[in-house]
Amino acid sequence: MVRGQRKEFAKKSGYEVEVVTIPYQGYEAKYLAAFMAKSSAPDMFMGMTHQWCGQYDFCDKMPADLAKAYDDNLPKYMADVGKWKGARYGIPIEHGNFQQMYINVDMFKKAGLNPDDPPKTFDKWLADMKKLTIADPKGGEPTQVGFAIRSKGHPVGITDKFLPFAHAWGARMLSPDLDKAAGYANSPQMVAALTFFGDLVNKDKVASLAFGNPEDASARNEPRSSPRVLVLRLAEEERARRNLQGGRTALREGMPGAGALFPWTDLVYKNSPNKQVAWEFMRFISNPKDDMEHHQSQGILPVWTANLDSAYVKSRPDYQSTKDMLAQTVPPTYFHPKSNELATAFGDAVVGVLFGKGQPKPLLDEAAAKMTASSRIAVRCRR
């Protein structure tokens, strides 16, 4: 949210909105401690609805008029983002909440590839990644790789970056009703997808495990003496550190469309003494103008349908590829109350394959067993 919105709201309500940013690493423990303590909890916070309203009971249900405004103005694929058991609790953070592949234009051209005609299938993509990779003549790590693979950091993030590959192979991490892992997390399709993914590092050598780690942002909390509504936001888990010059690409013939493991939303804490003011602030910024301003200031896509063909969105290098992604079938979503536990167990299998600690099938069998045991997903959980 931009500073101007907070200042205008302060003039209207007498409440100042303070934004506190915390690192992604370890945020769940910090959230739990704050919510359970109550007195030190935020009034509004950024989180995943199925976790903080489903696994826990920390969310205030959105007032009916505001919920209708978002149901009427969000893109169709985002309809369930922010909902739990059919009721709306949260406001989606970003349109285009899915992954696309960035292209380094200079590297593409230098390898004799056309960045304006990116690969549309994984067969062609792998062939291009091989052309982009520069091997070490002494047999060490490549001096340049075609694909920057996510291999370090929290297993949930690693799972998230792998799932588009899994979905392209027709695999699912969980059953459609989210109540079964066995037969899905370790299906033949998932084994094939993870074999392809692991081969990028271990066989095809177009990705390397030696290229950097995610960086955590620092926490900042500047106390103020005036009345305020406290907003807790997460720092970005990682930032791109490569010289990326334009363009994203969607593997349109090989990968499903919009969807992600992290459906972030803005939520209101149910035990907040300021929750009425918090909802008033949500109403205050819930219009096309403010939606555009605060998303543009962050460099991300607005969520109101009215803004999706604005000059700002059309000027972005990902405009066309985003439209291409939205034209595809929506892939599976995993809005399970214990999605982080499930994705952690699954991510351990992905890490094991990437680091050569085992073969895909036995590691995925182990992951499916852990997922079933740790989350008790035999109990039916419907969205």
C-alpha positions in Angstrom: 0.0 0.0 0.0 1.3 3.5 -0.8 2.0 6.1 1.8 -0.6 8.5 0.3 -3.5 6.0 1.0 -2.4 5.7 4.6 -2.2 9.5 5.1 -5.6 10.0 3.6 -7.1 7.4 5.8 -5.5 8.9 8.8 -7.1 12.3 8.1 -10.5 10.6 7.7 -10.4 8.2 10.6 -7.8 9.5 13.1 -6.0 6.1 12.8 -2.5 5.8 11.4 -1.8 2.6 9.4 1.7 1.3 10.2 3.3 -1.3 8.0 5.8 -3.7 9.6 7.8 -6.0 7.3 9.2 -9.3 8.6 11.4 -11.9 6.8 9.8 -14.8 5.2 12.1 -17.2 7.0 10.4 -18.2 10.3 7.4 -16.0 9.7 4.9 -18.7 10.8 6.3 -19.0 14.3 6.2 -15.2 14.6 2.6 -15.0 13.4 1.6 -17.8 15.9 3.3 -16.1 18.8 1.6 -12.8 18.0 -1.8 -14.2 17.4 -1.8 -16.3 20.5 -0.5 -13.4 22.7 -3.4 -11.2 21.3 -2.0 -8.0 22.9 0.9 -7.8 20.5 -0.9 -9.1 17.4 -1.4 -7.1 14.2 -4.8 -5.8 13.2 -4.3 -6.8 9.6 -1.8 -9.2 8.2 -0.7 -10.9 5.0 -1.2 -14.6 4.9 -2.8 -17.6 3.2 -6.5 -17.9 4.0 -6.6 -21.7 4.1 -3.8 -21.7 6.7 -4.7 -18.8 9.0 -8.5 -19.2 8.7 -8.5 -23.0 8.1 -5.7 -24.6 10.0 -6.1 -21.9 12.7 -9.0 -19.7 13.5 -7.4 -16.2 13.5 -9.4 -14.5 10.7 -12.3 -12.2 10.8 -14.9 -12.9 8.1 -15.1 -10.1 5.5 -18.3 -7.9 5.7 -20.8 -9.0 3.1 -20.7 -5.7 1.1 -17.0 -5.8 0.8 -16.9 -9.5 -0.1 -19.5 -8.8 -2.9 -17.3 -6.0 -4.2 -14.4 -8.4 -4.6 -16.4 -11.3 -5.9 -17.8 -8.9 -8.6 -14.4 -7.4 -9.5 -11.8 -10.2 -9.4 -10.7 -12.2 -12.4 -12.5 -15.5 -12.5 -9.5 -17.7 -11.8 -8.9 -15.8 -8.5 -12.5 -16.4 -7.2 -11.4 -18.9 -4.6 -8.3 -16.9 -3.4 -9.2 -15.4 -0.1 -12.0 -17.8 0.6 -12.4 -20.6 3.2 -15.4 -22.9 3.1 -17.2 -20.6 0.7 -16.8 -17.4 2.8 -14.5 -14.6 1.9 -11.9 -13.6 4.5 -9.1 -12.1 2.5 -8.2 -9.8 -0.4 -5.8 -11.3 -3.0 -2.5 -9.6 -3.1 -1.6 -9.9 -6.7 -3.2 -10.7 -10.1 -1.0 -13.0 -12.2 -0.3 -15.1 -9.1 1.5 -17.8 -11.0 5.0 -18.5 -12.3 6.5 -17.6 -15.6 10.0 -18.0 -16.9 12.2 -14.9 -17.3 14.4 -14.7 -20.4 17.8 -13.0 -20.4 17.5 -11.5 -23.8 21.3 -10.9 -24.3 22.1 -14.5 -23.4 19.4 -15.8 -25.8 20.8 -13.8 -28.7 24.4 -14.7 -27.9 23.4 -18.4 -28.0 21.8 -17.9 -31.5 18.2 -18.1 -30.0 15.4 -15.8 -30.8 14.0 -14.2 -27.5 10.9 -13.1 -29.5 10.1 -16.8 -30.3 10.6 -18.5 -27.0 10.2 -22.3 -26.6 6.6 -23.5 -26.3 7.2 -27.1 -25.4 9.5 -28.7 -22.8 11.4 -30.6 -25.6 12.3 -27.4 -27.3 12.9 -25.7 -24.0 15.4 -28.3 -22.9 17.2 -28.1 -26.3 17.5 -24.3 -25.8 18.7 -24.7 -22.3 21.5 -26.9 -23.6 22.5 -24.2 -26.1 22.6 -21.6 -23.3 24.8 -23.7 -21.0 28.5 -23.3 -21.1 30.4 -26.3 -19.7 33.6 -26.1 -17.7 36.3 -27.6 -19.9 37.9 -29.0 -16.8 34.8 -30.9 -15.8 33.7 -28.7 -13.0 30.5 -26.7 -12.6 29.3 -25.0 -15.7 30.3 -21.4 -16.1 26.8 -20.5 -17.4 23.6 -22.5 -17.2 20.4 -22.3 -19.1 18.0 -22.6 -16.2 18.3 -21.1 -12.7 16.8 -23.8 -10.6 15.4 -23.4 -7.1 17.3 -25.9 -5.0 18.0 -24.2 -1.7 15.9 -22.6 1.0 12.6 -23.8 2.5 11.2 -27.0 1.0 7.8 -25.3 0.5 9.4 -22.8 -1.9 11.2 -25.6 -3.7 7.9 -27.5 -4.1 6.3 -24.3 -5.4 8.9 -23.9 -8.1 8.7 -27.6 -9.1 4.9 -27.8 -9.3 4.5 -26.2 -12.8 6.7 -29.0 -14.1 4.5 -31.6 -12.3 1.3 -30.1 -13.7 2.7 -30.0 -17.2 3.2 -33.8 -16.9 -0.4 -34.2 -15.7 0.5 -34.9 -12.1 -1.0 -33.6 -8.9 0.4 -33.3 -5.4 -2.9 -34.2 -3.8 -6.3 -35.6 -4.9 -8.9 -33.1 -6.2 -10.6 -33.2 -2.8 -7.3 -32.6 -1.1 -7.8 -35.7 1.1 -5.3 -38.1 -0.4 -1.6 -38.0 -1.2 -0.8 -41.7 -2.0 -1.3 -42.3 -5.7 -1.0 -38.6 -6.5 2.3 -37.3 -4.9 3.9 -40.6 -6.1 2.0 -41.2 -9.3 3.8 -42.3 -12.5 3.2 -38.8 -13.9 4.9 -37.3 -10.9 7.8 -39.7 -11.1 8.3 -38.7 -14.8 8.1 -35.0 -14.0 10.6 -35.2 -11.1 12.9 -37.4 -13.2 12.9 -34.6 -15.9 13.5 -32.0 -13.2 16.3 -33.9 -11.5 18.0 -34.6 -14.9 18.3 -30.8 -15.5 21.0 -30.9 -12.8 22.3 -34.4 -12.8 22.2 -35.6 -16.4 21.6 -32.7 -18.8 23.7 -30.3 -16.8 21.6 -27.3 -17.8 21.1 -26.2 -14.2 23.6 -26.1 -11.3 23.2 -26.3 -7.5 26.1 -23.9 -7.1 24.4 -20.7 -8.2 23.4 -18.8 -5.0 20.9 -18.9 -2.2 17.6 -17.0 -1.5 18.2 -14.0 0.6 16.1 -13.0 3.6 15.1 -9.4 4.0 15.6 -7.7 7.3 12.8 -7.0 9.7 11.9 -3.4 10.5 9.5 -2.1 13.2 9.4 1.6 14.0 7.1 2.2 16.9 4.8 5.2 16.8 2.8 6.8 19.6 -0.4 7.7 17.6 -3.4 5.3 17.3 -2.7 2.9 14.5 -3.9 -0.1 12.7 -0.9 -2.5 12.4 -0.3 -4.3 9.1 2.1 -7.2 9.1 3.6 -7.9 5.7 6.1 -10.5 4.6 9.4 -9.5 3.1 10.0 -11.1 -0.3 11.5 -14.5 0.0 14.0 -13.8 -2.7 14.8 -11.2 -5.4 16.1 -11.8 -8.9 19.8 -11.0 -9.0 20.4 -11.6 -12.7 20.5 -9.0 -15.5 17.0 -9.7 -17.0 16.2 -7.6 -19.9 12.6 -7.9 -20.9 10.1 -10.6 -21.5 8.7 -13.6 -19.7 7.5 -16.7 -21.4 4.9 -19.3 -20.7 5.4 -22.8 -22.1 2.0 -22.6 -23.7 1.9 -26.0 -25.2 3.4 -27.8 -22.1 2.2 -26.0 -19.0 -1.2 -25.2 -17.5 -2.2 -21.7 -16.7 -2.7 -19.5 -13.6 -2.2 -21.1 -10.2 0.3 -21.2 -7.4 1.0 -22.7 -4.0 1.1 -19.2 -2.3 -2.3 -17.5 -2.7 -1.3 -14.5 -0.5 -4.1 -12.3 0.8 -4.6 -9.4 3.2 -6.6 -10.5 6.2 -8.0 -9.0 9.4 -7.2 -10.6 12.8 -10.5 -11.7 14.5 -9.4 -10.7 18.0 -8.1 -7.2 17.0 -9.6 -4.4 19.1 -9.4 -2.3 15.9 -11.0 -4.8 13.5 -13.8 -2.4 12.5 -11.3 0.3 11.7 -9.3 -2.4 9.8 -12.3 -3.2 7.6 -12.9 0.5 7.1 -9.4 0.8 5.8 -10.0 -2.2 3.5 -13.1 -0.5 2.1 -11.2 2.8 1.7 -8.6 1.2 -0.6 -11.1 -1.2 -2.4 -11.6 0.7 -5.7 -9.9 0.6 -9.1 -7.9 3.8 -8.5 -6.3 2.7 -5.2 -5.9 -0.9 -6.5 -3.9 0.5 -9.4 -1.8 2.9 -7.4 -0.6 0.5 -4.7 0.1 -2.3 -7.1 1.9 -0.1 -9.6 4.1 1.3 -6.7 5.2 -2.3 -6.0 5.7 -3.2 -9.6 3.1 -6.0 -9.5 -0.2 -6.6 -11.3 -3.4 -5.1 -10.0 -6.3 -7.4 -9.0 -9.3 -5.4 -10.1 -10.6 -6.7 -13.5 -11.1 -3.0 -14.6 -7.3 -2.5 -14.4 -6.1 -5.5 -16.3 -6.0 -3.7 -19.6 -4.7 -0.4 -18.2 -1.8 1.5 -19.8 0.4 0.4 -16.9 -0.4 -3.3 -17.4 -0.1 -3.1 -21.2 3.3 -1.5 -20.8 4.7 -4.4 -18.9 6.9 -7.0 -20.6 4.8 -9.8 -19.2 1.5 -8.4 -20.5 1.2 -10.9 -23.4 2.6 -13.9 -21.6 0.2 -13.2 -18.7 -2.8 -13.3 -21.1 -1.4 -16.4 -22.6 -1.2 -18.1 -19.2 -4.7 -17.0 -18.3 -6.0 -18.6 -21.6 -4.8 -22.0 -20.4 -6.6 -24.5 -18.2 -6.3 -23.5 -14.5 -3.9 -26.1 -12.9 -4.5 -27.8 -9.5 -4.5 -25.6 -6.4 -3.7 -26.9 -2.9 -5.7 -24.8 -0.5 -5.4 -27.3 2.3 -5.2 -26.1 5.9 -1.8 -27.8 6.3 -0.5 -27.1 2.9 2.9 -25.9 4.3 3.4 -29.3 6.1 2.4 -31.2 2.9 4.6 -29.1 0.7 7.6 -29.5 3.1 7.4 -33.3 3.0 7.0 -33.2 -0.7 9.9 -30.7 -1.1 12.2 -33.0 0.7 11.8 -35.5 -2.1 12.5 -32.9 -4.7 15.7 -31.8 -2.8 16.7 -35.4 -2.5 16.6 -36.0 -6.2 18.3 -32.7 -7.1 21.2 -33.5 -4.7 21.5 -37.1 -5.9 20.4 -38.6 -2.6 17.9 -41.0 -4.1 15.7 -41.9 -7.1 12.4 -40.2 -7.7 10.0 -43.2 -7.1 11.2 -44.2 -3.6 11.6 -40.6 -2.5 8.1 -39.8 -3.7 6.7 -42.9 -2.0 8.3 -41.7 1.2 7.0 -38.2 0.8 3.4 -39.5 0.2 3.6 -41.5 3.4 4.8 -38.6 5.4 2.2 -36.3 3.9 -0.6 -38.7 4.9 0.8 -39.2 8.4 1.8 -35.6 9.2 -1.4 -33.9 8.1 -4.0 -36.7 8.7 -5.4 -35.9 5.3 -7.4 -39.1 5.5 -10.0 -36.8 7.1 -11.9 -35.3 4.2 -11.1 -31.6 3.5 -13.2 -29.9 0.9 -12.5 -26.4 -0.5 
